Amino acid sequence: MFERIEKQPAAYIMAKLHRGTMYVGVTSNLWQRIWDHKNKRYEGFTADRELDRLVWYAHFHSMEEAITREKLLKRWHRAWKFRIIEAMNPEWRDLHDEIDPIATLVEDEARFRPSPE
């Protein structure tokens, strides 16, 4: 019998190089979606630009929350995105094999807003 896979909504950022081109996305299955990006399973922005490194992610209680975060991140300045990436991942290493839905579960909506620094 097939095992039911529980959905774990997440927003994420992909990149190829340190502080290079970035892609912001949302998914209900982060590990699988990043695998899809890495293997160019779908044509588009990430495949064309070879963005194959998961550099930041956060899990949410609902897909609505994850989508809200994704839309907000897409409006952020690059410097703000750099700040949240480097707070989690200073070396911009690929986090795909380190995905932890519990440790990255966002509890506080205030964390969605960039600091005015």
C-alpha positions, 0 to 999 in steps of 0.5 A: 500500500502507498504511504500518505505523504503529509504536505509541508508548505514552504517558501524557498529561495534558489540560487547558483552563485553567492549573491547571484541571480535568485528565484523565490518559490513556494511548494507543498513538498520542498525536497521533491520540488528542489529535486525537480529544479536540480534535475531541470524537470520543468522548463523555465527560469530556474532551468534556464539560469541553472539555479540549482542550489537551495539557499533559504527556506521556511516551512509554514502551517498552511499553504496560504501562509507560504504563498503570502511569504513567497509574494512578500519575498518577491517584492523585497529588495535584493539586500533584504533577501541576502540578509535572510539567506545569510542569517540561515546560511552564511556560506550560501551552501546547498541546503537540499539534503539538510531540509528540516521542516520542524526547525524552520517552521515559522511561528511569528508573522512579524518575521515576514517583515524586513528590518529597516536597517 
